[in-house]
Amino acid sequence: MTTQIDIINFPGAPNLPIFVAQDKGLFEKAGVTVNLTTTPSSAFQAENLANGKFQIAGTAFDNVVAYREGQGAVKLPETPDLIAFMGATQVELAFITSPDIATYADLKGKSLALDALSTGFAFVLYDMLEKNGLTKADYSMVPVGATPQRWESVKAGEHVGTLTIEPFTSIARNQGFKVLDTSSNLFADYQGGSFAASRAWAQQNPESVKGFIKGYLDGLAWTLDAANREEATKILLERMPEIKPPVAGAVMNSLLSPKSGLTPKAAMLMKGVDTVLALRSKYGTGGTLSEPAKYIDLTWYNQVV
């Protein structure tokens, strides 16, 4: 008998291990059935994770911290007891801009698209801009939603730039848009994606959590095996038709690199966690954050691995 788990993730190539695990029955082998929904925004994801519509979220680690600290993009009735129970990606965030934006100075007076203004990867973009001489008075930020919506808004000329992950970075570059900067230029380590759940739900459903972890890790190991690259690419193209064959190689190169994509064994990168907490301490509203254990519980992960 398998247990159904409804998960909500951001759209993007980092979902490939889940696609693989679904296609190859690896979740069922671990005792769970996983239904994947992609979210239009971090606010939608947080609301529906908190109300129990979804049990697990694939989300930026900063989102876990933000909602635990009451700094989320949407105010929830109660502060959720979210914890990250497994890592996912280091993830390279690319700052893509319109073809006419050649330097940071060209951004003055322009608008940029974010998912939300104070969660997720927003602080990475703030740091890029500040380190290149811009102040918040020099530009405007507009909350648009998840990466596909942000990319479409830049492509349509509504905004001149945004942060993207794969495959949208390669799609944008292939269409003549510029990559003005990347997060890997700023930080050696950055905990990008993670898997999160309510601590109470995880404690009440340990076998479901462990089943998800086992299935995901099996899908990840298969995905990272060089012998499977051709088939993995085929699965990605089938599940994400917006990726066209000319950019598939670049997407896979980034995804398979631990410096810009999937983290081997889905480990939490503690130096990367420190980077996230430092950025939220600098740009958030709650002061200094320095206790990773408040946001991470690897109990079930450690039992599996």
C-alpha positions as CSV (number, residue, x, y, z in Angstrom):
1,M,0.0,0.0,0.0
2,T,1.3,3.4,-1.0
3,T,0.7,6.8,0.6
4,Q,-0.2,9.8,-1.6
5,I,1.9,12.9,-1.1
6,D,0.9,16.2,-2.8
7,I,3.9,18.4,-3.3
8,I,4.2,21.9,-4.7
9,N,7.4,23.1,-6.4
10,F,8.6,26.0,-8.4
11,P,8.7,25.2,-12.1
12,G,12.2,24.5,-13.5
13,A,14.7,22.0,-14.6
14,P,15.6,21.1,-10.9
15,N,12.4,19.1,-10.8
16,L,14.1,16.5,-13.1
17,P,14.8,14.0,-10.3
18,I,11.1,14.0,-9.4
19,F,10.1,13.4,-13.0
20,V,12.6,10.5,-13.2
21,A,11.3,9.0,-9.9
22,Q,7.7,9.3,-11.1
23,D,8.4,7.8,-14.5
24,K,10.5,4.9,-13.2
25,G,8.2,4.1,-10.2
26,L,10.9,4.9,-7.7
27,F,8.5,6.7,-5.3
28,E,6.1,3.7,-5.4
29,K,9.1,1.4,-4.7
30,A,9.7,3.5,-1.6
31,G,6.0,3.3,-0.5
32,V,4.6,6.6,-1.7
33,T,2.8,8.1,-4.7
34,V,3.9,11.7,-5.4
35,N,1.6,14.2,-7.2
36,L,3.6,17.3,-8.3
37,T,2.0,20.7,-8.8
38,T,4.0,23.8,-9.9
39,T,3.3,27.1,-8.1
40,P,2.6,30.4,-9.8
41,S,4.2,32.3,-6.8
42,S,5.9,31.8,-3.4
43,A,2.8,33.3,-1.7
44,F,0.5,30.7,-3.3
45,Q,2.9,28.0,-2.3
46,A,3.2,29.2,1.3
47,E,-0.5,29.6,1.8
48,N,-1.4,26.2,0.5
49,L,1.4,24.4,2.3
50,A,0.3,26.1,5.5
51,N,-3.4,25.1,5.0
52,G,-2.5,21.5,4.3
53,K,-3.5,21.3,0.6
54,F,0.1,20.2,0.0
55,Q,2.3,18.3,2.4
56,I,5.7,19.1,0.9
57,A,7.2,22.0,-1.0
58,G,10.2,22.3,-3.1
59,T,11.2,25.9,-2.4
60,A,14.0,28.4,-1.8
61,F,15.5,27.8,1.6
62,D,15.1,31.5,2.3
63,N,11.3,31.0,2.0
64,V,11.4,28.6,5.0
65,V,13.4,31.1,7.0
66,A,11.1,34.0,5.9
67,Y,7.9,32.4,7.0
68,R,9.3,31.1,10.2
69,E,10.4,34.6,11.0
70,G,7.0,36.2,10.1
71,Q,8.6,37.9,7.1
72,G,6.9,36.1,4.3
73,A,5.4,37.6,1.2
74,V,1.9,36.9,2.5
75,K,0.7,37.1,6.1
76,L,-0.6,33.7,7.3
77,P,-3.1,33.2,10.2
78,E,-0.4,31.6,12.2
79,T,3.3,31.3,11.9
80,P,3.9,28.0,10.2
81,D,6.2,25.4,11.8
82,L,8.1,24.9,8.5
83,I,11.4,23.1,8.4
84,A,13.7,22.1,5.6
85,F,14.2,18.3,5.8
86,M,16.4,17.9,2.7
87,G,18.5,20.0,0.3
88,A,18.0,20.1,-3.4
89,T,20.2,22.7,-5.3
90,Q,23.0,25.1,-4.9
91,V,21.3,26.7,-8.0
92,E,22.9,29.5,-10.0
93,L,20.7,32.5,-10.2
94,A,21.2,34.4,-13.4
95,F,20.4,38.1,-13.7
96,I,19.0,38.3,-17.2
97,T,18.3,41.7,-18.8
98,S,17.0,43.1,-22.0
99,P,19.5,43.3,-24.9
100,D,19.9,47.0,-24.5
101,I,21.1,46.8,-20.8
102,A,24.9,46.6,-21.0
103,T,25.9,47.6,-17.5
104,Y,24.4,48.0,-14.1
105,A,24.3,51.8,-14.7
106,D,21.8,51.2,-17.5
107,L,19.3,49.9,-14.9
108,K,18.8,53.4,-13.4
109,G,15.1,54.4,-13.6
110,K,14.1,50.9,-14.8
111,S,11.8,48.2,-13.3
112,L,12.9,44.7,-12.4
113,A,10.7,41.6,-11.8
114,L,10.8,39.5,-8.7
115,D,8.7,36.6,-7.4
116,A,8.2,38.6,-4.1
117,L,10.0,41.6,-2.8
118,S,11.2,40.1,0.5
119,T,11.5,36.4,0.1
120,G,13.1,33.7,-2.0
121,F,15.9,35.1,-4.1
122,A,15.1,38.8,-3.8
123,F,18.0,39.5,-1.5
124,V,20.5,38.0,-4.0
125,L,19.4,40.6,-6.5
126,Y,19.5,43.4,-3.9
127,D,23.0,42.4,-3.1
128,M,24.1,42.3,-6.8
129,L,22.7,45.8,-7.3
130,E,24.2,47.2,-4.1
131,K,27.6,45.8,-4.8
132,N,27.5,47.4,-8.3
133,G,26.8,50.9,-7.0
134,L,23.0,51.1,-7.2
135,T,20.7,52.1,-4.4
136,K,17.0,51.2,-4.0
137,A,16.2,54.7,-5.3
138,D,17.8,53.9,-8.6
139,Y,15.3,51.2,-9.7
140,S,11.9,49.7,-8.9
141,M,11.0,46.1,-8.0
142,V,7.7,44.6,-9.0
143,P,6.4,41.2,-7.7
144,V,5.4,39.2,-10.7
145,G,5.5,35.5,-9.7
146,A,7.5,32.4,-10.4
147,T,10.3,32.2,-13.0
148,P,8.1,31.6,-16.1
149,Q,6.0,34.7,-15.4
150,R,9.0,36.8,-14.7
151,W,10.8,35.7,-17.8
152,E,7.6,36.4,-19.9
153,S,7.4,39.9,-18.4
154,V,11.0,40.7,-19.4
155,K,10.6,39.2,-22.8
156,A,7.4,41.3,-23.3
157,G,9.3,44.5,-22.3
158,E,7.3,45.1,-19.2
159,H,10.5,44.9,-17.1
160,V,14.2,45.1,-18.1
161,G,15.5,42.3,-15.9
162,T,14.9,39.4,-13.5
163,L,16.6,36.4,-11.8
164,T,16.2,33.1,-13.6
165,I,17.1,29.4,-13.1
166,E,17.3,26.8,-15.7
167,P,15.9,26.3,-18.3
168,F,14.8,29.9,-18.4
169,T,18.4,31.2,-18.3
170,S,19.4,29.3,-21.4
171,I,16.1,30.1,-23.1
172,A,16.7,33.8,-22.5
173,R,20.3,33.7,-23.6
174,N,19.3,31.9,-26.8
175,Q,16.8,34.6,-27.6
176,G,19.4,37.4,-27.3
177,F,18.9,38.5,-23.7
178,K,21.9,39.1,-21.6
179,V,23.2,37.5,-18.4
180,L,24.4,40.6,-16.6
181,D,25.6,38.6,-13.5
182,T,25.2,35.3,-11.7
183,S,24.9,34.5,-8.0
184,S,28.0,32.3,-8.3
185,N,30.0,35.4,-9.0
186,L,28.9,36.7,-5.6
187,F,28.8,33.7,-3.4
188,A,30.9,30.5,-3.3
189,D,28.1,28.7,-1.5
190,Y,24.4,29.4,-1.5
191,Q,21.6,27.1,-0.4
192,G,19.1,27.6,-3.1
193,G,16.4,24.9,-3.3
194,S,15.3,22.7,-0.4
195,F,12.4,20.5,0.5
196,A,10.2,21.7,3.3
197,A,7.2,20.6,5.3
198,S,5.4,21.3,8.5
199,R,7.4,19.8,11.4
200,A,4.1,18.5,12.9
201,W,3.1,16.8,9.7
202,A,6.6,15.3,9.3
203,Q,6.6,14.0,12.9
204,Q,3.1,12.5,12.4
205,N,4.0,10.9,9.0
206,P,7.7,9.8,9.3
207,E,7.3,6.9,6.8
208,S,5.8,9.2,4.2
209,V,8.7,11.7,4.6
210,K,11.3,8.9,4.4
211,G,9.5,7.4,1.4
212,F,9.7,10.7,-0.4
213,I,13.3,11.1,0.5
214,K,14.2,7.6,-0.6
215,G,12.4,8.0,-3.9
216,Y,13.8,11.4,-4.6
217,L,17.4,10.3,-3.8
218,D,17.0,7.3,-6.1
219,G,15.8,9.6,-8.9
220,L,18.6,12.0,-8.2
221,A,21.3,9.4,-8.3
222,W,19.9,8.1,-11.6
223,T,19.8,11.7,-13.0
224,L,23.4,12.4,-12.0
225,D,24.7,9.2,-13.5
226,A,26.5,10.2,-16.7
227,A,25.4,7.0,-18.4
228,N,21.8,8.2,-18.2
229,R,22.2,11.7,-19.6
230,E,20.6,11.1,-23.0
231,E,17.5,9.5,-21.4
232,A,17.4,12.1,-18.7
233,T,17.5,14.9,-21.3
234,K,14.6,13.2,-23.1
235,I,12.5,13.0,-19.9
236,L,13.2,16.7,-19.3
237,L,12.1,17.7,-22.8
238,E,9.0,15.7,-22.5
239,R,8.0,17.1,-19.1
240,M,9.0,20.7,-19.9
241,P,8.1,21.3,-23.6
242,E,9.1,25.0,-23.3
243,I,12.7,23.7,-23.4
244,K,13.7,23.3,-27.1
245,P,16.5,20.9,-28.2
246,P,18.9,23.7,-29.1
247,V,19.2,24.8,-25.5
248,A,18.8,21.3,-23.9
249,G,22.6,20.7,-23.7
250,A,23.2,24.0,-21.8
251,V,20.3,23.4,-19.5
252,M,21.6,19.9,-18.6
253,N,25.2,21.2,-18.2
254,S,24.1,23.7,-15.6
255,L,21.6,21.3,-13.9
256,L,24.2,18.5,-13.5
257,S,26.9,20.8,-12.0
258,P,26.9,20.8,-8.2
259,K,28.0,24.5,-8.4
260,S,24.9,25.6,-10.4
261,G,22.3,22.9,-10.1
262,L,21.5,19.7,-8.3
263,T,23.3,18.9,-5.1
264,P,24.7,15.4,-4.9
265,K,22.8,13.3,-2.3
266,A,20.5,16.4,-1.8
267,A,22.7,17.5,1.1
268,M,22.0,20.7,2.9
269,L,25.0,23.0,2.2
270,M,25.7,24.5,5.6
271,K,28.0,27.2,4.3
272,G,25.3,28.0,1.8
273,V,22.7,28.1,4.6
274,D,25.0,30.7,6.4
275,T,24.9,32.8,3.2
276,V,21.1,32.8,3.1
277,L,20.9,33.8,6.8
278,A,23.5,36.5,6.3
279,L,21.5,38.0,3.4
280,R,18.2,37.9,5.3
281,S,19.9,39.5,8.3
282,K,21.2,42.3,6.0
283,Y,18.0,42.9,4.0
284,G,15.2,41.5,6.1
285,T,13.4,43.1,8.9
286,G,14.1,40.9,11.9
287,G,17.7,41.5,12.8
288,T,20.6,39.0,12.8
289,L,19.7,35.4,12.2
290,S,22.4,32.9,13.1
291,E,20.7,29.6,14.2
292,P,20.3,27.2,11.3
293,A,18.9,24.5,13.5
294,K,15.7,26.6,13.9
295,Y,14.9,26.0,10.2
296,I,16.4,22.6,9.4
297,D,15.6,19.1,10.7
298,L,17.5,16.3,9.0
299,T,16.1,13.5,11.3
300,W,14.4,11.7,8.5
301,Y,17.0,12.4,5.9
302,N,19.7,10.9,8.1
303,Q,17.6,7.8,8.8
304,V,17.4,7.2,5.1
305,V,21.0,7.9,4.1
